[in-house]
Amino acid sequence: MKRSLYLFVLTLFTIGLAMSCREEKTAGEKIEDGIEKVGDGIEDGAEEVEDAVEDAADDN
């Protein structure tokens, strides 16, 4: 009985330790990531427009 109780406590401790090691992002880091994603989207859109304009110019 004691052995299973020790094993249970050890398991809970291990899970707790693993969960506490997660890296949490601050609000500033989350905002920064969002801004980067928007910037990447704008950049991708601009490249698509550029390609479409070049294709249209080549057709004429």
CHARMM-style PDB file with segment names, atoms N, HN, CA, C and O in Angstrom:
ATOM      1  N   MET     1       0.819  -1.185   0.000  1.00  0.00      PROA
ATOM      2  CA  MET     1       0.000   0.000   0.000  1.00  0.00      PROA
ATOM      3  C   MET     1       0.871   1.260   0.000  1.00  0.00      PROA
ATOM      4  O   MET     1       0.611   2.210  -0.738  1.00  0.00      PROA
ATOM      5  N   LYS     2       1.908   1.246   0.841  1.00  0.00      PROA
ATOM      6  HN  LYS     2       2.119   0.474   1.440  1.00  0.00      PROA
ATOM      7  CA  LYS     2       2.795   2.403   0.903  1.00  0.00      PROA
ATOM      8  C   LYS     2       3.497   2.631  -0.434  1.00  0.00      PROA
ATOM      9  O   LYS     2       3.669   3.768  -0.873  1.00  0.00      PROA
ATOM     10  N   ARG     3       3.890   1.557  -1.059  1.00  0.00      PROA
ATOM     11  HN  ARG     3       3.751   0.633  -0.703  1.00  0.00      PROA
ATOM     12  CA  ARG     3       4.623   1.663  -2.320  1.00  0.00      PROA
ATOM     13  C   ARG     3       3.751   2.318  -3.397  1.00  0.00      PROA
ATOM     14  O   ARG     3       4.229   3.168  -4.148  1.00  0.00      PROA
ATOM     15  N   SER     4       2.491   1.931  -3.472  1.00  0.00      PROA
ATOM     16  HN  SER     4       2.103   1.241  -2.861  1.00  0.00      PROA
ATOM     17  CA  SER     4       1.595   2.522  -4.469  1.00  0.00      PROA
ATOM     18  C   SER     4       1.319   3.986  -4.133  1.00  0.00      PROA
ATOM     19  O   SER     4       1.171   4.804  -5.041  1.00  0.00      PROA
ATOM     20  N   LEU     5       1.248   4.327  -2.862  1.00  0.00      PROA
ATOM     21  HN  LEU     5       1.368   3.662  -2.125  1.00  0.00      PROA
ATOM     22  CA  LEU     5       1.051   5.722  -2.454  1.00  0.00      PROA
ATOM     23  C   LEU     5       2.271   6.553  -2.830  1.00  0.00      PROA
ATOM     24  O   LEU     5       2.126   7.671  -3.324  1.00  0.00      PROA
ATOM     25  N   TYR     6       3.461   6.028  -2.605  1.00  0.00      PROA
ATOM     26  HN  TYR     6       3.579   5.120  -2.203  1.00  0.00      PROA
ATOM     27  CA  TYR     6       4.681   6.729  -2.984  1.00  0.00      PROA
ATOM     28  C   TYR     6       4.758   6.922  -4.509  1.00  0.00      PROA
ATOM     29  O   TYR     6       5.155   7.982  -4.993  1.00  0.00      PROA
ATOM     30  N   LEU     7       4.381   5.899  -5.235  1.00  0.00      PROA
ATOM     31  HN  LEU     7       4.059   5.037  -4.841  1.00  0.00      PROA
ATOM     32  CA  LEU     7       4.387   5.973  -6.686  1.00  0.00      PROA
ATOM     33  C   LEU     7       3.395   7.031  -7.172  1.00  0.00      PROA
ATOM     34  O   LEU     7       3.693   7.788  -8.097  1.00  0.00      PROA
ATOM     35  N   PHE     8       2.227   7.081  -6.555  1.00  0.00      PROA
ATOM     36  HN  PHE     8       1.985   6.466  -5.804  1.00  0.00      PROA
ATOM     37  CA  PHE     8       1.214   8.074  -6.910  1.00  0.00      PROA
ATOM     38  C   PHE     8       1.723   9.488  -6.620  1.00  0.00      PROA
ATOM     39  O   PHE     8       1.568  10.378  -7.457  1.00  0.00      PROA
ATOM     40  N   VAL     9       2.317   9.704  -5.467  1.00  0.00      PROA
ATOM     41  HN  VAL     9       2.442   8.981  -4.788  1.00  0.00      PROA
ATOM     42  CA  VAL     9       2.845  11.017  -5.099  1.00  0.00      PROA
ATOM     43  C   VAL     9       3.981  11.412  -6.042  1.00  0.00      PROA
ATOM     44  O   VAL     9       4.060  12.565  -6.465  1.00  0.00      PROA
ATOM     45  N   LEU    10       4.840  10.485  -6.367  1.00  0.00      PROA
ATOM     46  HN  LEU    10       4.776   9.548  -6.023  1.00  0.00      PROA
ATOM     47  CA  LEU    10       5.941  10.745  -7.291  1.00  0.00      PROA
ATOM     48  C   LEU    10       5.409  11.119  -8.674  1.00  0.00      PROA
ATOM     49  O   LEU    10       5.935  12.024  -9.321  1.00  0.00      PROA
ATOM     50  N   THR    11       4.374  10.425  -9.120  1.00  0.00      PROA
ATOM     51  HN  THR    11       3.946   9.690  -8.594  1.00  0.00      PROA
ATOM     52  CA  THR    11       3.763  10.725 -10.408  1.00  0.00      PROA
ATOM     53  C   THR    11       3.180  12.134 -10.414  1.00  0.00      PROA
ATOM     54  O   THR    11       3.392  12.889 -11.363  1.00  0.00      PROA
ATOM     55  N   LEU    12       2.449  12.491  -9.366  1.00  0.00      PROA
ATOM     56  HN  LEU    12       2.277  11.878  -8.595  1.00  0.00      PROA
ATOM     57  CA  LEU    12       1.880  13.840  -9.274  1.00  0.00      PROA
ATOM     58  C   LEU    12       2.982  14.905  -9.255  1.00  0.00      PROA
ATOM     59  O   LEU    12       2.855  15.945  -9.901  1.00  0.00      PROA
ATOM     60  N   PHE    13       4.039  14.645  -8.529  1.00  0.00      PROA
ATOM     61  HN  PHE    13       4.142  13.800  -8.005  1.00  0.00      PROA
ATOM     62  CA  PHE    13       5.153  15.581  -8.462  1.00  0.00      PROA
ATOM     63  C   PHE    13       5.799  15.762  -9.832  1.00  0.00      PROA
ATOM     64  O   PHE    13       6.127  16.880 -10.228  1.00  0.00      PROA
ATOM     65  N   THR    14       5.977  14.665 -10.548  1.00  0.00      PROA
ATOM     66  HN  THR    14       5.710  13.756 -10.226  1.00  0.00      PROA
ATOM     67  CA  THR    14       6.587  14.720 -11.879  1.00  0.00      PROA
ATOM     68  C   THR    14       5.710  15.500 -12.848  1.00  0.00      PROA
ATOM     69  O   THR    14       6.207  16.315 -13.626  1.00  0.00      PROA
ATOM     70  N   ILE    15       4.417  15.251 -12.800  1.00  0.00      PROA
ATOM     71  HN  ILE    15       4.013  14.589 -12.169  1.00  0.00      PROA
ATOM     72  CA  ILE    15       3.490  15.988 -13.675  1.00  0.00      PROA
ATOM     73  C   ILE    15       3.505  17.476 -13.328  1.00  0.00      PROA
ATOM     74  O   ILE    15       3.536  18.326 -14.219  1.00  0.00      PROA
ATOM     75  N   GLY    16       3.482  17.781 -12.058  1.00  0.00      PROA
ATOM     76  HN  GLY    16       3.456  17.091 -11.335  1.00  0.00      PROA
ATOM     77  CA  GLY    16       3.520  19.179 -11.622  1.00  0.00      PROA
ATOM     78  C   GLY    16       4.800  19.871 -12.049  1.00  0.00      PROA
ATOM     79  O   GLY    16       4.771  21.029 -12.466  1.00  0.00      PROA
ATOM     80  N   LEU    17       5.897  19.190 -11.953  1.00  0.00      PROA
ATOM     81  HN  LEU    17       5.921  18.249 -11.615  1.00  0.00      PROA
ATOM     82  CA  LEU    17       7.176  19.758 -12.357  1.00  0.00      PROA
ATOM     83  C   LEU    17       7.215  20.004 -13.861  1.00  0.00      PROA
ATOM     84  O   LEU    17       7.710  21.036 -14.312  1.00  0.00      PROA
ATOM     85  N   ALA    18       6.696  19.060 -14.631  1.00  0.00      PROA
ATOM     86  HN  ALA    18       6.294  18.221 -14.264  1.00  0.00      PROA
ATOM     87  CA  ALA    18       6.688  19.206 -16.084  1.00  0.00      PROA
ATOM     88  C   ALA    18       5.779  20.360 -16.502  1.00  0.00      PROA
ATOM     89  O   ALA    18       6.115  21.096 -17.430  1.00  0.00      PROA
ATOM     90  N   MET    19       4.663  20.529 -15.853  1.00  0.00      PROA
ATOM     91  HN  MET    19       4.390  19.931 -15.099  1.00  0.00      PROA
ATOM     92  CA  MET    19       3.720  21.593 -16.208  1.00  0.00      PROA
ATOM     93  C   MET    19       4.277  22.970 -15.827  1.00  0.00      PROA
ATOM     94  O   MET    19       3.990  23.956 -16.505  1.00  0.00      PROA
ATOM     95  N   SER    20       5.044  23.045 -14.786  1.00  0.00      PROA
ATOM     96  HN  SER    20       5.277  22.244 -14.235  1.00  0.00      PROA
ATOM     97  CA  SER    20       5.573  24.331 -14.351  1.00  0.00      PROA
ATOM     98  C   SER    20       6.736  24.802 -15.218  1.00  0.00      PROA
ATOM     99  O   SER    20       7.114  25.971 -15.158  1.00  0.00      PROA
ATOM    100  N   CYS    21       7.298  23.921 -16.011  1.00  0.00      PROA
ATOM    101  HN  CYS    21       6.991  22.971 -16.060  1.00  0.00      PROA
ATOM    102  CA  CYS    21       8.433  24.272 -16.861  1.00  0.00      PROA
ATOM    103  C   CYS    21       8.008  24.870 -18.200  1.00  0.00      PROA
ATOM    104  O   CYS    21       8.857  25.282 -18.990  1.00  0.00      PROA
ATOM    105  N   ARG    22       6.703  24.920 -18.460  1.00  0.00      PROA
ATOM    106  HN  ARG    22       6.013  24.585 -17.818  1.00  0.00      PROA
ATOM    107  CA  ARG    22       6.235  25.491 -19.715  1.00  0.00      PROA
ATOM    108  C   ARG    22       6.583  26.968 -19.766  1.00  0.00      PROA
ATOM    109  O   ARG    22       6.550  27.671 -18.756  1.00  0.00      PROA
ATOM    110  N   GLU    23       6.914  27.415 -20.957  1.00  0.00      PROA
ATOM    111  HN  GLU    23       6.941  26.843 -21.777  1.00  0.00      PROA
ATOM    112  CA  GLU    23       7.270  28.820 -21.143  1.00  0.00      PROA
ATOM    113  C   GLU    23       6.001  29.593 -21.484  1.00  0.00      PROA
ATOM    114  O   GLU    23       5.338  29.305 -22.481  1.00  0.00      PROA
ATOM    115  N   GLU    24       5.676  30.556 -20.667  1.00  0.00      PROA
ATOM    116  HN  GLU    24       6.215  30.790 -19.858  1.00  0.00      PROA
ATOM    117  CA  GLU    24       4.500  31.388 -20.878  1.00  0.00      PROA
ATOM    118  C   GLU    24       4.922  32.657 -21.610  1.00  0.00      PROA
ATOM    119  O   GLU    24       5.955  33.246 -21.293  1.00  0.00      PROA
ATOM    120  N   LYS    25       4.127  33.076 -22.585  1.00  0.00      PROA
ATOM    121  HN  LYS    25       3.288  32.597 -22.843  1.00  0.00      PROA
ATOM    122  CA  LYS    25       4.423  34.302 -23.312  1.00  0.00      PROA
ATOM    123  C   LYS    25       3.750  35.476 -22.614  1.00  0.00      PROA
ATOM    124  O   LYS    25       2.629  35.362 -22.118  1.00  0.00      PROA
ATOM    125  N   THR    26       4.445  36.593 -22.584  1.00  0.00      PROA
ATOM    126  HN  THR    26       5.355  36.685 -22.987  1.00  0.00      PROA
ATOM    127  CA  THR    26       3.862  37.794 -22.031  1.00  0.00      PROA
ATOM    128  C   THR    26       2.929  38.412 -23.069  1.00  0.00      PROA
ATOM    129  O   THR    26       2.935  38.026 -24.238  1.00  0.00      PROA
ATOM    130  N   ALA    27       2.133  39.372 -22.625  1.00  0.00      PROA
ATOM    131  HN  ALA    27       2.128  39.685 -21.675  1.00  0.00      PROA
ATOM    132  CA  ALA    27       1.204  40.039 -23.542  1.00  0.00      PROA
ATOM    133  C   ALA    27       1.974  40.734 -24.661  1.00  0.00      PROA
ATOM    134  O   ALA    27       1.546  40.718 -25.815  1.00  0.00      PROA
ATOM    135  N   GLY    28       3.097  41.337 -24.324  1.00  0.00      PROA
ATOM    136  HN  GLY    28       3.445  41.349 -23.387  1.00  0.00      PROA
ATOM    137  CA  GLY    28       3.914  42.015 -25.333  1.00  0.00      PROA
ATOM    138  C   GLY    28       4.430  41.058 -26.392  1.00  0.00      PROA
ATOM    139  O   GLY    28       4.459  41.394 -27.576  1.00  0.00      PROA
ATOM    140  N   GLU    29       4.839  39.864 -25.971  1.00  0.00      PROA
ATOM    141  HN  GLU    29       4.816  39.591 -25.009  1.00  0.00      PROA
ATOM    142  CA  GLU    29       5.335  38.869 -26.921  1.00  0.00      PROA
ATOM    143  C   GLU    29       4.212  38.367 -27.828  1.00  0.00      PROA
ATOM    144  O   GLU    29       4.424  38.122 -29.015  1.00  0.00      PROA
ATOM    145  N   LYS    30       3.017  38.217 -27.256  1.00  0.00      PROA
ATOM    146  HN  LYS    30       2.845  38.415 -26.291  1.00  0.00      PROA
ATOM    147  CA  LYS    30       1.874  37.780 -28.065  1.00  0.00      PROA
ATOM    148  C   LYS    30       1.527  38.835 -29.104  1.00  0.00      PROA
ATOM    149  O   LYS    30       1.236  38.504 -30.254  1.00  0.00      PROA
ATOM    150  N   ILE    31       1.558  40.106 -28.705  1.00  0.00      PROA
ATOM    151  HN  ILE    31       1.794  40.374 -27.771  1.00  0.00      PROA
ATOM    152  CA  ILE    31       1.271  41.199 -29.636  1.00  0.00      PROA
ATOM    153  C   ILE    31       2.322  41.234 -30.732  1.00  0.00      PROA
ATOM    154  O   ILE    31       1.998  41.398 -31.908  1.00  0.00      PROA
ATOM    155  N   GLU    32       3.568  41.081 -30.347  1.00  0.00      PROA
ATOM    156  HN  GLU    32       3.830  40.947 -29.391  1.00  0.00      PROA
ATOM    157  CA  GLU    32       4.669  41.085 -31.315  1.00  0.00      PROA
ATOM    158  C   GLU    32       4.514  39.957 -32.329  1.00  0.00      PROA
ATOM    159  O   GLU    32       4.736  40.161 -33.523  1.00  0.00      PROA
ATOM    160  N   ASP    33       4.136  38.772 -31.863  1.00  0.00      PROA
ATOM    161  HN  ASP    33       3.955  38.607 -30.893  1.00  0.00      PROA
ATOM    162  CA  ASP    33       3.916  37.640 -32.769  1.00  0.00      PROA
ATOM    163  C   ASP    33       2.770  37.939 -33.732  1.00  0.00      PROA
ATOM    164  O   ASP    33       2.850  37.620 -34.919  1.00  0.00      PROA
ATOM    165  N   GLY    34       1.708  38.549 -33.220  1.00  0.00      PROA
ATOM    166  HN  GLY    34       1.643  38.807 -32.257  1.00  0.00      PROA
ATOM    167  CA  GLY    34       0.579  38.898 -34.072  1.00  0.00      PROA
ATOM    168  C   GLY    34       0.957  39.902 -35.137  1.00  0.00      PROA
ATOM    169  O   GLY    34       0.544  39.780 -36.290  1.00  0.00      PROA
ATOM    170  N   ILE    35       1.742  40.895 -34.754  1.00  0.00      PROA
ATOM    171  HN  ILE    35       2.077  40.994 -33.817  1.00  0.00      PROA
ATOM    172  CA  ILE    35       2.194  41.908 -35.712  1.00  0.00      PROA
ATOM    173  C   ILE    35       3.060  41.270 -36.789  1.00  0.00      PROA
ATOM    174  O   ILE    35       2.941  41.615 -37.964  1.00  0.00      PROA
ATOM    175  N   GLU    36       3.920  40.353 -36.404  1.00  0.00      PROA
ATOM    176  HN  GLU    36       4.017  40.073 -35.449  1.00  0.00      PROA
ATOM    177  CA  GLU    36       4.769  39.661 -37.382  1.00  0.00      PROA
ATOM    178  C   GLU    36       3.932  38.858 -38.364  1.00  0.00      PROA
ATOM    179  O   GLU    36       4.229  38.836 -39.558  1.00  0.00      PROA
ATOM    180  N   LYS    37       2.881  38.192 -37.870  1.00  0.00      PROA
ATOM    181  HN  LYS    37       2.640  38.209 -36.900  1.00  0.00      PROA
ATOM    182  CA  LYS    37       2.016  37.405 -38.748  1.00  0.00      PROA
ATOM    183  C   LYS    37       1.294  38.305 -39.743  1.00  0.00      PROA
ATOM    184  O   LYS    37       1.181  37.971 -40.923  1.00  0.00      PROA
ATOM    185  N   VAL    38       0.802  39.452 -39.263  1.00  0.00      PROA
ATOM    186  HN  VAL    38       0.894  39.724 -38.305  1.00  0.00      PROA
ATOM    187  CA  VAL    38       0.128  40.392 -40.160  1.00  0.00      PROA
ATOM    188  C   VAL    38       1.105  40.913 -41.200  1.00  0.00      PROA
ATOM    189  O   VAL    38       0.768  41.007 -42.380  1.00  0.00      PROA
ATOM    190  N   GLY    39       2.310  41.251 -40.769  1.00  0.00      PROA
ATOM    191  HN  GLY    39       2.584  41.175 -39.810  1.00  0.00      PROA
ATOM    192  CA  GLY    39       3.333  41.727 -41.700  1.00  0.00      PROA
ATOM    193  C   GLY    39       3.667  40.687 -42.754  1.00  0.00      PROA
ATOM    194  O   GLY    39       3.823  41.011 -43.931  1.00  0.00      PROA
ATOM    195  N   ASP    40       3.776  39.436 -42.327  1.00  0.00      PROA
ATOM    196  HN  ASP    40       3.649  39.173 -41.371  1.00  0.00      PROA
ATOM    197  CA  ASP    40       4.057  38.356 -43.280  1.00  0.00      PROA
ATOM    198  C   ASP    40       2.914  38.206 -44.282  1.00  0.00      PROA
ATOM    199  O   ASP    40       3.146  37.975 -45.468  1.00  0.00      PROA
ATOM    200  N   GLY    41       1.681  38.338 -43.799  1.00  0.00      PROA
ATOM    201  HN  GLY    41       1.492  38.526 -42.835  1.00  0.00      PROA
ATOM    202  CA  GLY    41       0.527  38.241 -44.691  1.00  0.00      PROA
ATOM    203  C   GLY    41       0.508  39.354 -45.714  1.00  0.00      PROA
ATOM    204  O   GLY    41       0.209  39.125 -46.886  1.00  0.00      PROA
ATOM    205  N   ILE    42       0.827  40.563 -45.272  1.00  0.00      PROA
ATOM    206  HN  ILE    42       1.070  40.749 -44.320  1.00  0.00      PROA
ATOM    207  CA  ILE    42       0.876  41.699 -46.192  1.00  0.00      PROA
ATOM    208  C   ILE    42       1.971  41.498 -47.227  1.00  0.00      PROA
ATOM    209  O   ILE    42       1.777  41.769 -48.412  1.00  0.00      PROA
ATOM    210  N   GLU    43       3.112  41.025 -46.773  1.00  0.00      PROA
ATOM    211  HN  GLU    43       3.269  40.805 -45.811  1.00  0.00      PROA
ATOM    212  CA  GLU    43       4.236  40.776 -47.679  1.00  0.00      PROA
ATOM    213  C   GLU    43       3.875  39.724 -48.725  1.00  0.00      PROA
ATOM    214  O   GLU    43       4.184  39.886 -49.905  1.00  0.00      PROA
ATOM    215  N   ASP    44       3.220  38.646 -48.289  1.00  0.00      PROA
ATOM    216  HN  ASP    44       2.969  38.515 -47.330  1.00  0.00      PROA
ATOM    217  CA  ASP    44       2.800  37.595 -49.219  1.00  0.00      PROA
ATOM    218  C   ASP    44       1.794  38.144 -50.233  1.00  0.00      PROA
ATOM    219  O   ASP    44       1.867  37.831 -51.422  1.00  0.00      PROA
ATOM    220  N   GLY    45       0.859  38.961 -49.756  1.00  0.00      PROA
ATOM    221  HN  GLY    45       0.799  39.215 -48.791  1.00  0.00      PROA
ATOM    222  CA  GLY    45      -0.130  39.558 -50.651  1.00  0.00      PROA
ATOM    223  C   GLY    45       0.509  40.471 -51.675  1.00  0.00      PROA
ATOM    224  O   GLY    45       0.123  40.471 -52.844  1.00  0.00      PROA
ATOM    225  N   ALA    46       1.490  41.255 -51.235  1.00  0.00      PROA
ATOM    226  HN  ALA    46       1.803  41.255 -50.286  1.00  0.00      PROA
ATOM    227  CA  ALA    46       2.186  42.158 -52.154  1.00  0.00      PROA
ATOM    228  C   ALA    46       2.941  41.370 -53.223  1.00  0.00      PROA
ATOM    229  O   ALA    46       2.965  41.773 -54.386  1.00  0.00      PROA
ATOM    230  N   GLU    47       3.552  40.260 -52.844  1.00  0.00      PROA
ATOM    231  HN  GLU    47       3.532  39.932 -51.899  1.00  0.00      PROA
ATOM    232  CA  GLU    47       4.255  39.422 -53.821  1.00  0.00      PROA
ATOM    233  C   GLU    47       3.289  38.828 -54.838  1.00  0.00      PROA
ATOM    234  O   GLU    47       3.611  38.737 -56.023  1.00  0.00      PROA
ATOM    235  N   GLU    48       2.106  38.424 -54.379  1.00  0.00      PROA
ATOM    236  HN  GLU    48       1.844  38.498 -53.417  1.00  0.00      PROA
ATOM    237  CA  GLU    48       1.109  37.873 -55.299  1.00  0.00      PROA
ATOM    238  C   GLU    48       0.639  38.938 -56.291  1.00  0.00      PROA
ATOM    239  O   GLU    48       0.471  38.656 -57.477  1.00  0.00      PROA
ATOM    240  N   VAL    49       0.429  40.161 -55.801  1.00  0.00      PROA
ATOM    241  HN  VAL    49       0.566  40.390 -54.837  1.00  0.00      PROA
ATOM    242  CA  VAL    49       0.017  41.258 -56.680  1.00  0.00      PROA
ATOM    243  C   VAL    49       1.120  41.551 -57.695  1.00  0.00      PROA
ATOM    244  O   VAL    49       0.849  41.757 -58.878  1.00  0.00      PROA
ATOM    245  N   GLU    50       2.358  41.566 -57.224  1.00  0.00      PROA
ATOM    246  HN  GLU    50       2.579  41.399 -56.263  1.00  0.00      PROA
ATOM    247  CA  GLU    50       3.489  41.823 -58.117  1.00  0.00      PROA
ATOM    248  C   GLU    50       3.559  40.766 -59.221  1.00  0.00      PROA
ATOM    249  O   GLU    50       3.765  41.089 -60.390  1.00  0.00      PROA
ATOM    250  N   ASP    51       3.383  39.499 -58.835  1.00  0.00      PROA
ATOM    251  HN  ASP    51       3.215  39.236 -57.885  1.00  0.00      PROA
ATOM    252  CA  ASP    51       3.403  38.412 -59.825  1.00  0.00      PROA
ATOM    253  C   ASP    51       2.253  38.569 -60.833  1.00  0.00      PROA
ATOM    254  O   ASP    51       2.439  38.348 -62.029  1.00  0.00      PROA
ATOM    255  N   ALA    52       1.079  38.949 -60.346  1.00  0.00      PROA
ATOM    256  HN  ALA    52       0.928  39.128 -59.374  1.00  0.00      PROA
ATOM    257  CA  ALA    52      -0.061  39.110 -61.237  1.00  0.00      PROA
ATOM    258  C   ALA    52       0.175  40.259 -62.214  1.00  0.00      PROA
ATOM    259  O   ALA    52      -0.179  40.157 -63.388  1.00  0.00      PROA
ATOM    260  N   VAL    53       0.773  41.352 -61.736  1.00  0.00      PROA
ATOM    261  HN  VAL    53       1.061  41.435 -60.782  1.00  0.00      PROA
ATOM    262  CA  VAL    53       1.061  42.493 -62.614  1.00  0.00      PROA
ATOM    263  C   VAL    53       2.097  42.101 -63.653  1.00  0.00      PROA
ATOM    264  O   VAL    53       1.970  42.471 -64.821  1.00  0.00      PROA
ATOM    265  N   GLU    54       3.113  41.363 -63.252  1.00  0.00      PROA
ATOM    266  HN  GLU    54       3.216  41.063 -62.304  1.00  0.00      PROA
ATOM    267  CA  GLU    54       4.135  40.918 -64.211  1.00  0.00      PROA
ATOM    268  C   GLU    54       3.534  39.985 -65.251  1.00  0.00      PROA
ATOM    269  O   GLU    54       3.862  40.078 -66.434  1.00  0.00      PROA
ATOM    270  N   ASP    55       2.658  39.089 -64.820  1.00  0.00      PROA
ATOM    271  HN  ASP    55       2.391  39.013 -63.859  1.00  0.00      PROA
ATOM    272  CA  ASP    55       2.003  38.174 -65.768  1.00  0.00      PROA
ATOM    273  C   ASP    55       1.132  38.953 -66.759  1.00  0.00      PROA
ATOM    274  O   ASP    55       1.117  38.653 -67.952  1.00  0.00      PROA
ATOM    275  N   ALA    56       0.411  39.952 -66.252  1.00  0.00      PROA
ATOM    276  HN  ALA    56       0.424  40.196 -65.283  1.00  0.00      PROA
ATOM    277  CA  ALA    56      -0.433  40.758 -67.129  1.00  0.00      PROA
ATOM    278  C   ALA    56       0.399  41.551 -68.113  1.00  0.00      PROA
ATOM    279  O   ALA    56      -0.002  41.710 -69.266  1.00  0.00      PROA
ATOM    280  N   ALA    57       1.559  42.058 -67.686  1.00  0.00      PROA
ATOM    281  HN  ALA    57       1.885  41.929 -66.749  1.00  0.00      PROA
ATOM    282  CA  ALA    57       2.433  42.812 -68.557  1.00  0.00      PROA
ATOM    283  C   ALA    57       3.040  41.900 -69.620  1.00  0.00      PROA
ATOM    284  O   ALA    57       3.211  42.314 -70.766  1.00  0.00      PROA
ATOM    285  N   ASP    58       3.363  40.669 -69.249  1.00  0.00      PROA
ATOM    286  HN  ASP    58       3.224  40.332 -68.318  1.00  0.00      PROA
ATOM    287  CA  ASP    58       3.927  39.721 -70.204  1.00  0.00      PROA
ATOM    288  C   ASP    58       2.902  39.325 -71.278  1.00  0.00      PROA
ATOM    289  O   ASP    58       3.260  39.077 -72.429  1.00  0.00      PROA
ATOM    290  N   ASP    59       1.623  39.270 -70.884  1.00  0.00      PROA
ATOM    291  HN  ASP    59       1.331  39.471 -69.949  1.00  0.00      PROA
ATOM    292  CA  ASP    59       0.574  38.891 -71.820  1.00  0.00      PROA
ATOM    293  C   ASP    59       0.346  39.975 -72.861  1.00  0.00      PROA
ATOM    294  O   ASP    59      -0.087  39.676 -73.973  1.00  0.00      PROA
ATOM    295  N   ASN    60       0.630  41.227 -72.522  1.00  0.00      PROA
ATOM    296  HN  ASN    60       0.982  41.470 -71.618  1.00  0.00      PROA
ATOM    297  CA  ASN    60       0.404  42.332 -73.467  1.00  0.00      PROA
ATOM    298  C   ASN    60       1.625  42.589 -74.240  1.00  0.00      PROA
ATOM    299  OT1 ASN    60       1.641  43.481 -75.089  1.00  0.00      PROA
TER     300      ASN     60
END
